[in-house]
Every structure is written in structure tokens, then in C-alpha cells.
Amino acid sequence: SGDEKLLKTAIRVGSIRANAINFTRDIVNSMPDEVYPEVMANIAKQIAKENDYECNIYDEKYLKKEGYGAFYSVGKASIHKPRLIHLTYKPKKPKRKVVLIGKGLTYDSGGLSLKPATSMVTMKMDKAGACAVLGIIKAASEMKLDIEIHAFIGAVENMIGGDAYKPDDVLVSRNGKT
């Protein structure tokens, strides 16, 4: 009957949502040495493969060459190089297009402008926006929504090191702003 079909759909959608929330929460709560830009890119590749949508990963060489100076500079002192992640979920006849952008600062020490010790404890949470975007596109594809989604994640780790950008450096973003 109609009620039974409605109930089955509600259970399926509820289960997908709950799984996406737990998936997102697990990544957000992971330790900084467990999820860094390359790992976040691998997670994106894995969910794209499992749900049959496109995933493109761009490395630090691409970022530098294409003029993503600010993004590149934030991650250049880390041993974990930055990644720009682009996921594309494209159903056959989408009714609309949506773009999601997630901040994926996998850890933010503050670089040379080192954060106070008490503030460092929560810096693994700076990747929550990127994790939410991963969870959303995962759930949308599993629900087979008729919405084309382009998800962009800037995955980067801001650390201290000899190659860290300095507070007085002028960083040039891709759109030319300094």
C-alpha cells in the first residue's frame, strides 16, 4: 500500500542520513595525525568510488601553478601537502545544480602566529566544514537526489616550520586579492 511504501522510503532516507551524520562526525573527531590533506583526499576518492561519481584531486604543484597562492602558502610548511578536492555527483536529469564548499583545515597550529596551547586542542575541528560537505554529497548520491552537486574542499594543514608563511608576507589568492 501507499503507507507501506512511504514508511520504507522514510526508513531508507533516515538510515542514509544517520549514516552520513556518523560518517561526518567520525572524520571531524579523528585525531590530527589520522586525517590530514592526503587522507581527506583518499576518503573523498573512496566515497566517490562507492557511490559512482567523479572525484578530482589537485596537489600542491597544481595549486602553485594555477595561482592559488594563499591556499598553497598556508600548507607549505607542513609535511602533509595541501589538496584541492572536487567531487561531482551528476544524476541523469538534474533539476538544479548546487555547489558546496568546505573548509578543510585538517589542523591549524596558527603557523608562525602560533595559537595559545589551550586553543590548539580543538584545531582538529577546523576540518568540520569539509567533513560536512563529504557527508552531504555522500548522502545525496545514496538517496539518488536529482540535484547535480559540485563539492569543493580545500584540504590543508597549517604548521610551523622553516617554510611557513610569515605574518608580513603578502599572499595572493587565485582571484588576485592580497
SEKESE-847212 format. One line per field, with one value per residue: residue in three letters; y, x, z of N, C-alpha, C, O in turn. Coordinates in Angstrom, 1 decimal. Atoms other than C-alpha are relative to their C-alpha. Last residue first. Example, Ala and Ser with C-alpha at 12.3 -4.5 7.8 and 13.67 -1.06 7.14 Angstrom:
code	c(SER;ALA) .
n_y	c(-1.1;-1.2) .
n_x	c(-0.9;0.9) .
n_z	c(0.0;0.0) .
ca_y	c(-1.1;-4.5) .
ca_x	c(13.7;12.3) .
ca_z	c(7.1;7.8) .
c_y	c(1.1;1.2) .
c_x	c(-0.8;0.9) .
c_z	c(0.8;0.0) .
o_y	c(2.2;1.2) .
o_x	c(-0.3;1.9) .
o_z	c(0.9;0.7) .
//
This chain:
code	c(THR;LYS;GLY;ASN;ARG;SER;VAL;LEU;VAL;ASP;ASP;PRO;LYS;TYR;ALA;ASP;GLY;GLY;ILE;MET;ASN;GLU;VAL;ALA;GLY;ILE;PHE;ALA;HIS;ILE;GLU;ILE;ASP;LEU;LYS;MET;GLU;SER;ALA;ALA;LYS;ILE;ILE;GLY;LEU;VAL;ALA;CYS;ALA;GLY;ALA;LYS;ASP;MET;LYS;MET;THR;VAL;MET;SER;THR;ALA;PRO;LYS;LEU;SER;LEU;GLY;GLY;SER;ASP;TYR;THR;LEU;GLY;LYS;GLY;ILE;LEU;VAL;VAL;LYS;ARG;LYS;PRO;LYS;LYS;PRO;LYS;TYR;THR;LEU;HIS;ILE;LEU;ARG;PRO;LYS;HIS;ILE;SER;ALA;LYS;GLY;VAL;SER;TYR;PHE;ALA;GLY;TYR;GLY;GLU;LYS;LYS;LEU;TYR;LYS;GLU;ASP;TYR;ILE;ASN;CYS;GLU;TYR;ASP;ASN;GLU;LYS;ALA;ILE;GLN;LYS;ALA;ILE;ASN;ALA;MET;VAL;GLU;PRO;TYR;VAL;GLU;ASP;PRO;MET;SER;ASN;VAL;ILE;ASP;ARG;THR;PHE;ASN;ILE;ALA;ASN;ALA;ARG;ILE;SER;GLY;VAL;ARG;ILE;ALA;THR;LYS;LEU;LEU;LYS;GLU;ASP;GLY;SER) .
n_y	c(0.2;-0.8;-1.2;-1.1;0.3;1.0;-0.4;1.2;-0.3;0.4;-1.2;-0.9;-0.9;-1.4;-0.6;-0.4;-1.0;0.6;-0.8;0.4;-1.1;0.0;-0.5;0.7;-0.4;0.1;-0.4;-0.2;-0.1;-0.7;0.0;-1.2;-0.5;-1.3;-0.2;-0.2;1.3;1.1;-0.3;0.3;1.5;0.6;-0.4;0.7;1.4;0.1;-0.1;1.3;0.9;-0.4;0.4;0.7;-0.9;-0.3;1.1;-0.3;0.1;1.3;1.0;0.0;0.4;1.4;0.4;-0.2;1.1;-0.7;-0.8;-0.2;-1.4;-0.4;-1.4;-0.4;1.2;-0.2;1.2;-0.3;0.3;-0.3;0.0;0.0;-0.5;0.2;-1.2;-1.1;-0.8;-1.2;-0.1;0.9;-0.5;0.9;-0.3;1.1;-0.4;1.1;-0.6;0.6;-0.3;-1.0;0.4;1.2;1.3;0.4;0.3;1.4;0.5;-0.5;0.6;1.4;0.0;-0.4;0.1;-1.3;-0.7;-0.4;-1.1;-1.2;-0.6;-0.6;-1.3;-0.1;-0.8;-0.5;-0.5;-0.6;-0.4;-1.4;-0.2;-0.6;0.8;1.3;-0.2;-0.2;1.2;1.0;-0.5;0.2;1.5;0.3;-0.5;0.9;1.1;-0.2;-1.1;-0.6;1.0;0.9;-0.7;-0.6;0.7;0.3;-1.2;-0.7;0.8;-0.2;-1.4;-0.1;0.7;-0.8;-1.2;0.5;0.4;-1.3;-0.7;0.8;-0.2;-1.3;-0.1;0.8;-0.8;-1.1;0.6;0.4;-1.2;-0.5;0.9;-0.2;-1.3;-1.2) .
n_x	c(-1.1;0.0;-0.9;0.7;0.3;1.0;0.9;0.5;1.2;0.0;-0.1;1.1;-0.2;0.2;1.3;0.6;-0.8;-1.2;-1.2;-1.0;-0.8;-0.5;-1.3;-0.6;-1.4;-0.6;-1.4;-0.6;-1.4;-0.7;-1.4;-0.7;-0.1;0.7;0.2;1.4;0.6;-0.1;0.8;1.4;0.2;0.0;1.2;1.2;-0.2;0.2;1.4;0.6;-0.3;0.8;1.4;0.3;0.0;1.4;0.4;-0.3;1.2;0.7;-0.5;0.7;1.4;0.1;-0.2;1.2;0.4;0.8;-0.9;-1.3;-0.2;-0.9;-0.4;-0.5;-0.1;-1.2;-0.6;-1.4;-0.3;-1.4;-0.3;-1.4;-0.4;-1.4;-0.8;0.9;0.1;0.8;0.3;1.1;0.8;1.1;1.1;0.9;1.2;0.8;1.3;0.8;1.4;0.3;1.2;-0.4;0.3;-0.9;-1.3;-0.5;0.4;-0.9;-1.3;0.3;0.4;-1.1;0.7;0.2;1.2;0.0;-1.0;0.4;1.1;-0.6;-0.6;-1.1;-1.0;-0.9;-1.3;-0.9;-1.4;-0.1;0.0;1.3;1.1;0.0;0.4;1.4;0.7;-0.1;0.8;1.4;0.3;0.2;1.3;1.0;0.0;0.5;-0.8;0.6;0.8;-0.9;-0.7;-1.2;-1.3;-0.5;-0.3;-1.2;-1.2;-0.4;-0.5;-1.2;-1.1;-0.4;-0.8;-1.3;-0.7;-0.3;-1.1;-1.2;-0.5;-0.5;-1.2;-1.0;-0.4;-0.8;-1.3;-0.7;-0.4;-1.0;-1.2;-0.6;-0.7;0.8) .
n_z	c(-0.9;-1.2;0.1;0.6;1.4;0.2;1.1;0.7;0.7;1.4;0.9;-0.1;-1.1;0.5;-0.4;1.2;0.7;0.7;-0.2;-1.0;-0.3;-1.4;-0.2;-1.1;-0.1;-1.3;0.0;-1.4;0.1;-1.0;0.3;-0.1;1.4;0.2;1.4;0.1;-0.4;1.0;1.2;-0.2;-0.2;1.4;0.8;-0.5;0.4;1.5;0.3;-0.4;1.1;1.2;0.0;1.2;1.1;0.4;0.9;1.4;0.8;-0.2;0.9;1.3;-0.3;-0.2;-1.4;-0.9;-0.8;-1.0;-0.8;0.7;0.1;-1.1;0.1;-1.3;-0.8;-0.7;-0.5;-0.6;-1.3;-0.2;-1.5;-0.3;-1.3;-0.3;-0.3;0.0;-1.2;0.3;1.4;0.4;1.2;0.1;0.8;0.2;0.7;0.3;0.4;1.1;0.2;1.0;0.7;0.8;-0.5;-1.1;0.4;-0.2;-1.3;-1.0;0.1;-0.3;-1.4;-0.9;-1.3;-0.7;0.4;1.5;0.2;-0.7;0.8;1.2;-0.3;-1.0;0.6;-1.1;0.5;-1.0;0.4;0.5;1.4;0.5;-0.5;0.7;1.4;0.0;-0.4;1.1;1.1;-0.4;0.1;1.4;0.4;-0.5;0.8;1.3;0.6;1.2;0.7;0.7;1.1;-0.5;0.2;-1.3;-0.8;0.6;-0.2;-1.4;-0.1;0.8;-0.7;-1.2;0.4;0.4;-1.2;-0.8;0.8;-0.1;-1.4;0.0;0.8;-0.7;-1.2;0.4;0.4;-1.1;-0.7;0.8;-0.2;-1.3;0.0;0.0) .
ca_y	c(40.1;39.6;38.3;35.9;32.9;34.4;36.4;36.2;39.2;38.1;40.2;37.3;34.9;31.9;28.7;27.2;26.9;25.2;25.7;24.1;24.9;21.7;21.9;20.4;22.9;21.0;21.6;19.8;20.0;18.7;18.0;17.5;14.7;13.0;9.4;9.0;7.4;10.3;12.9;11.1;11.0;14.6;15.8;13.7;15.0;18.6;18.1;16.8;19.9;22.2;20.2;20.5;23.2;20.7;19.4;22.8;22.0;21.3;24.1;26.8;25.9;26.0;29.6;29.8;30.2;33.1;31.3;28.7;29.1;25.5;24.8;21.1;19.5;22.9;21.5;24.4;23.1;24.5;23.2;24.0;23.1;22.5;22.0;19.6;17.0;14.6;11.8;12.4;14.2;14.0;15.8;15.9;18.4;18.2;20.7;19.1;20.6;18.9;17.0;17.7;21.1;24.3;24.8;24.4;28.0;29.2;27.0;28.3;31.9;31.4;29.5;30.8;27.9;26.8;26.9;25.0;22.4;21.8;21.5;18.7;18.5;15.7;15.0;12.8;11.8;9.8;6.1;5.9;3.6;5.2;8.7;7.6;6.2;9.1;11.6;9.5;9.4;13.2;13.5;11.2;13.4;16.5;15.2;12.8;10.3;12.5;15.3;12.8;12.0;13.8;15.5;12.3;10.3;13.1;13.1;9.3;9.4;12.1;10.3;7.0;8.8;10.5;7.2;5.4;8.1;8.0;4.3;4.3;7.2;5.3;2.1;4.1;5.8;2.4;1.0;3.9;3.7;0.0) .
ca_x	c(46.0;43.2;44.1;41.2;43.5;44.7;47.9;49.7;51.7;54.1;54.0;52.6;55.2;54.4;55.9;58.9;61.1;58.4;55.2;52.0;48.8;47.4;45.4;42.3;40.4;37.2;35.0;31.7;29.8;26.3;23.8;20.4;18.0;18.6;19.7;19.4;22.9;24.1;22.7;24.0;27.6;27.4;26.2;28.7;31.7;30.4;30.1;33.7;34.9;33.1;34.4;38.1;38.7;37.7;41.3;42.0;40.2;43.3;45.3;43.3;44.5;48.1;47.8;47.9;51.3;51.5;54.3;51.8;48.5;48.6;45.6;44.9;42.9;41.9;39.3;37.0;34.1;32.5;29.2;27.9;24.4;22.8;19.1;16.5;19.1;18.3;20.9;22.3;25.6;27.6;30.9;33.6;36.5;39.3;42.1;44.9;47.6;50.9;51.3;54.9;53.6;55.4;53.7;50.2;49.1;51.2;49.4;45.9;47.1;48.9;46.2;47.7;47.3;50.9;51.1;47.8;48.7;52.1;50.4;48.1;44.7;42.3;39.4;36.5;33.6;30.6;29.8;28.7;31.5;34.1;33.1;33.2;36.7;38.1;36.8;38.3;41.6;41.5;40.9;43.9;46.1;45.0;45.5;43.3;44.9;47.7;45.2;43.0;39.6;36.5;35.7;36.1;33.9;31.2;30.9;30.5;28.1;26.0;26.1;25.0;22.1;21.0;21.2;19.2;16.6;16.2;15.8;13.3;11.3;11.2;10.0;7.3;6.1;5.9;4.0;1.6;0.9;0.0) .
ca_z	c(-1.4;-3.9;-7.3;-7.7;-7.1;-3.8;-3.4;-0.1;1.1;3.8;7.0;9.1;7.8;5.6;7.0;5.1;8.1;10.0;12.0;10.7;8.8;7.3;4.1;2.5;0.4;-0.4;-3.4;-3.9;-7.2;-6.9;-9.6;-8.0;-8.8;-5.4;-5.6;-1.8;-1.9;-4.0;-1.7;1.4;0.1;-1.2;2.2;4.3;2.2;2.5;6.3;6.5;4.6;7.0;10.0;9.1;11.6;14.3;14.6;16.0;19.3;21.4;19.9;21.6;25.1;23.9;22.6;18.8;17.0;14.7;12.9;11.8;13.6;14.6;12.4;11.7;9.0;7.6;5.3;4.7;2.6;-0.5;-1.8;-5.3;-6.3;-9.7;-10.4;-11.7;-12.6;-15.4;-15.4;-11.9;-11.7;-8.4;-8.8;-6.2;-6.4;-3.9;-3.6;-1.7;0.5;1.4;4.6;5.7;6.7;6.0;2.6;3.7;4.3;1.3;-1.2;-0.2;-0.3;-3.6;-5.5;-8.8;-11.1;-11.0;-7.1;-6.7;-9.4;-7.7;-4.3;-5.5;-7.3;-6.6;-9.0;-7.9;-10.1;-9.0;-8.6;-5.0;-3.7;-6.0;-4.9;-1.2;-1.7;-3.6;-1.0;1.8;-0.1;-0.4;3.3;3.9;1.7;3.5;7.0;8.9;11.4;12.8;13.6;15.6;14.2;15.7;12.4;10.4;12.8;12.9;9.1;8.9;11.8;10.1;6.8;8.4;10.1;6.9;4.9;7.6;7.7;3.9;3.9;6.9;5.3;2.0;3.7;5.5;2.4;0.6;3.5;3.6;-0.2;0.0) .
c_y	c(0.1;-0.3;0.8;1.3;1.2;-0.1;-1.2;0.4;-1.2;0.5;-0.4;1.3;1.0;0.9;1.4;0.7;0.6;1.1;-0.7;1.0;-0.3;1.2;-0.1;0.5;-0.7;0.5;0.1;0.3;0.4;0.0;0.7;-0.2;1.4;0.5;1.3;0.1;0.1;-1.3;-1.0;0.3;-0.3;-1.5;-0.7;0.4;-0.8;-1.5;-0.1;0.1;-1.4;-1.0;0.4;-0.4;-0.6;1.0;0.2;-1.1;0.2;-0.2;-1.3;-1.1;0.0;-0.5;-1.5;-0.3;0.3;-1.0;0.9;0.8;0.4;1.5;0.4;1.4;0.2;-1.2;0.2;-1.2;0.3;-0.3;0.2;0.1;-0.1;0.7;-0.4;1.3;1.2;0.9;1.3;0.2;-1.1;0.5;-1.1;0.4;-1.3;0.5;-1.2;0.8;-0.7;0.2;1.1;-0.6;-1.1;-1.3;-0.4;-0.2;-1.4;-0.5;0.4;-0.8;-1.4;0.0;0.3;0.0;1.2;0.8;0.5;1.1;1.4;0.7;0.6;1.4;0.3;0.8;0.6;0.4;0.7;0.4;1.5;0.4;0.4;-0.9;-1.3;0.2;0.1;-1.2;-1.0;0.4;-0.3;-1.5;-0.2;0.5;-1.1;-1.2;0.1;1.3;0.6;-1.1;-0.9;0.7;0.8;-0.8;-0.3;1.2;0.7;-0.8;0.2;1.4;0.0;-0.7;0.8;1.2;-0.5;-0.4;1.3;0.6;-0.7;0.3;1.3;0.1;-0.8;0.8;1.1;-0.6;-0.3;1.3;0.5;-0.8;0.3;1.2) .
c_x	c(-0.4;1.2;0.0;0.8;-0.7;-0.2;-0.9;-1.0;-0.4;-1.3;0.1;0.1;-1.1;0.1;-0.1;-1.4;-0.6;0.7;1.1;1.2;1.0;0.9;0.3;1.5;0.6;1.5;0.5;1.5;0.5;1.5;0.7;1.4;0.6;0.2;-0.8;-0.5;-1.5;-0.7;0.1;-0.8;-1.5;-0.2;0.0;-1.2;-1.3;0.2;-0.3;-1.5;-0.6;0.3;-0.8;-1.5;-0.3;-0.1;-1.4;-0.2;0.3;-1.2;-0.8;0.4;-0.8;-1.4;-0.2;0.4;-1.2;-0.7;-0.7;0.9;1.2;0.1;0.8;0.6;0.6;0.2;1.4;0.5;1.4;0.3;1.5;0.2;1.5;0.3;1.5;0.7;-0.9;-0.2;-0.8;-0.4;-1.0;-1.0;-1.0;-1.2;-0.8;-1.3;-0.8;-1.2;-0.6;-1.5;-0.4;-1.1;0.6;-0.3;1.0;1.4;0.5;-0.4;0.8;1.3;-0.2;-0.3;1.0;-0.7;-0.3;-1.2;-0.1;1.0;-0.4;-1.1;0.6;0.6;1.1;1.1;0.8;1.3;0.7;1.4;-0.1;0.0;-1.4;-1.2;0.0;-0.5;-1.5;-0.8;0.0;-0.9;-1.4;-0.3;-0.2;-1.4;-1.1;0.0;-0.4;0.7;-0.6;-0.7;1.0;0.7;1.2;1.4;0.7;0.3;1.2;1.3;0.6;0.7;1.3;1.1;0.4;0.9;1.4;0.8;0.4;1.2;1.3;0.6;0.7;1.4;1.1;0.5;1.0;1.4;0.9;0.6;1.1;1.3;0.7;0.9) .
c_z	c(1.4;0.9;1.3;0.0;-0.7;-1.5;-0.3;-1.1;-0.8;-0.7;-1.5;-0.9;0.0;1.3;-0.6;0.3;-1.2;-0.7;-0.7;0.1;1.2;0.3;1.5;0.2;1.2;-0.1;1.4;-0.1;1.4;-0.3;1.1;-0.3;0.0;-1.4;-0.3;-1.5;0.0;0.4;-1.1;-1.2;0.2;0.1;-1.3;-0.9;0.4;-0.4;-1.5;-0.2;0.3;-1.1;-1.2;-0.1;-1.3;-1.2;-0.6;-1.0;-1.5;-0.9;0.1;-1.0;-1.3;0.2;0.1;1.4;0.9;0.8;1.0;0.9;-0.7;0.2;1.2;-0.2;1.3;1.0;0.6;0.6;0.4;1.5;0.1;1.5;0.1;1.3;0.3;0.3;-0.1;1.3;-0.4;-1.5;-0.3;-1.1;-0.1;-0.9;-0.3;-0.7;-0.5;-0.3;-1.2;-0.3;-0.9;-0.8;-0.8;0.6;1.1;-0.3;0.3;1.4;1.2;0.1;0.5;1.5;1.1;1.3;0.8;-0.3;-1.5;-0.2;0.7;-0.9;-1.3;0.1;1.2;-0.7;1.2;-0.6;1.1;-0.1;-0.4;-1.4;-0.5;0.5;-0.7;-1.5;0.0;0.3;-1.1;-1.1;0.4;-0.3;-1.5;-0.4;0.4;-1.0;-1.5;-0.3;-1.3;-0.8;-0.7;-1.2;0.5;-0.1;1.3;0.8;-0.6;0.3;1.4;0.1;-0.8;0.8;1.2;-0.4;-0.3;1.2;0.8;-0.7;0.3;1.4;0.1;-0.8;0.8;1.1;-0.5;-0.4;1.2;0.6;-0.8;0.2;1.3;0.0) .
o_y	c(-0.1;-1.5;1.7;2.3;1.4;0.7;-2.3;1.2;-1.7;0.6;0.5;1.8;1.4;0.5;2.1;0.9;1.6;2.2;-1.9;1.9;-0.4;1.3;-0.1;0.3;-0.2;-0.1;0.6;-0.5;1.5;-1.0;1.9;-1.1;2.3;0.2;1.3;0.2;-0.9;-2.0;-1.3;-0.4;-1.2;-2.1;-1.2;-0.5;-1.6;-1.9;-0.7;-0.9;-2.0;-1.3;-0.3;-1.0;0.0;1.2;-0.4;-0.9;0.2;-1.3;-2.0;-1.4;-0.7;-1.5;-2.1;-1.1;1.3;-1.1;1.4;0.6;1.6;2.0;0.7;1.7;-0.5;-1.1;-0.4;-1.8;-0.1;0.3;-0.4;1.0;-1.1;1.8;-1.5;2.4;1.8;0.9;1.9;1.3;-2.0;1.6;-2.2;1.5;-2.1;1.4;-1.9;1.2;-1.2;-0.8;2.1;-1.4;-1.0;-1.8;-1.0;-1.4;-1.7;-0.8;-0.5;-1.5;-1.8;-0.5;-0.5;1.0;1.8;1.7;1.7;2.3;2.4;1.7;1.8;2.3;0.6;0.3;1.4;-0.4;1.4;-0.3;1.8;1.0;-0.4;-1.5;-1.6;-0.2;-0.7;-1.7;-1.3;-0.3;-1.2;-1.8;-0.5;-0.3;-1.7;-1.4;-0.8;2.3;-0.1;-1.9;-0.7;0.2;2.1;-1.1;0.4;1.5;0.7;-0.3;0.7;1.4;0.1;0.0;1.4;1.2;-0.1;0.3;1.5;0.7;-0.2;0.9;1.4;0.2;-0.1;1.2;1.1;-0.2;0.3;1.5;0.4;-0.3;0.8;1.2) .
o_x	c(0.5;1.7;0.8;0.3;-0.5;0.2;-0.4;-1.9;0.3;-2.4;0.2;-0.9;-1.7;-0.2;0.9;-2.2;-0.2;0.3;1.2;1.3;0.5;1.9;-0.6;2.3;0.4;2.2;-0.2;2.2;0.1;2.1;0.4;2.1;0.0;1.3;-1.8;-1.7;-2.2;-1.2;-0.9;-1.7;-2.0;-0.8;-1.0;-2.0;-1.8;-0.6;-1.3;-2.1;-1.1;-0.7;-1.7;-1.9;-0.5;-1.2;-1.8;-0.3;-0.6;-1.5;-1.0;-0.4;-1.8;-1.8;-1.1;1.4;-1.2;-1.9;-0.1;1.0;1.5;0.5;0.2;1.2;0.3;-0.4;2.3;0.0;2.4;-0.4;2.3;-0.4;2.1;-0.2;1.8;0.2;-1.0;-1.2;-0.4;0.0;-0.7;-1.5;-0.7;-1.7;-0.4;-2.0;-0.4;-1.9;0.1;-2.3;-1.0;-0.9;0.8;0.4;2.1;1.9;0.9;0.5;1.5;1.6;0.4;0.5;1.3;-1.2;-1.4;-1.1;-0.1;0.5;-0.6;-0.8;0.7;0.2;0.7;1.8;0.2;2.0;0.1;2.3;-1.0;-0.9;-2.3;-1.9;-0.9;-1.6;-2.2;-1.5;-1.1;-1.9;-2.1;-1.1;-1.4;-2.3;-1.7;-1.0;-1.1;0.6;-0.7;-0.1;1.2;0.7;1.1;1.9;1.6;1.5;2.3;2.2;1.7;1.9;2.3;2.0;1.6;2.1;2.3;1.9;1.6;2.3;2.2;1.7;1.9;2.4;2.1;1.7;2.2;2.4;1.9;1.8;2.3;2.2;1.8;2.1) .
o_z	c(2.3;0.9;1.4;-0.4;-1.9;-2.3;-0.6;-0.8;-1.7;0.0;-2.3;-1.2;-1.0;2.4;-0.6;-0.7;-1.7;-0.8;-0.7;-0.8;2.3;-0.5;2.3;-0.7;2.3;-0.9;2.3;-0.7;1.9;-0.7;1.4;0.3;-0.6;-2.0;-1.1;-1.8;-0.2;-0.5;-1.7;-1.6;-0.5;-0.8;-1.8;-1.1;-0.4;-1.3;-1.9;-0.7;-0.6;-1.8;-1.6;-1.0;-2.3;-1.7;-1.6;-2.2;-2.3;-1.3;-0.9;-1.9;-1.4;-0.4;-0.6;1.6;1.6;0.9;2.0;2.1;-1.0;1.2;2.2;-1.2;2.3;2.1;0.3;1.5;-0.3;2.4;-0.6;2.1;-0.3;1.6;0.4;0.0;-1.2;1.9;-1.4;-2.1;-1.1;-0.9;-0.5;-0.7;-1.1;-0.2;-1.5;0.7;-2.1;-0.2;-0.5;-1.7;-2.0;1.4;0.7;-0.1;1.4;2.2;1.8;1.1;1.5;2.2;1.9;1.8;0.6;-1.2;-1.8;-0.5;0.0;-1.4;-1.4;-0.5;2.3;-1.6;2.0;-1.2;2.0;0.3;-1.3;-1.9;-0.7;-0.3;-1.5;-1.8;-0.6;-0.6;-1.7;-1.4;-0.2;-1.1;-1.9;-0.8;-0.5;-1.6;-1.9;0.5;-2.3;-1.5;-1.9;-2.3;0.5;0.9;1.7;1.1;0.0;1.0;1.6;0.3;-0.2;1.2;1.2;-0.1;0.4;1.5;0.9;-0.2;0.9;1.5;0.3;-0.2;1.2;1.1;-0.3;0.3;1.4;0.6;-0.4;0.7;1.3;0.1) .
//
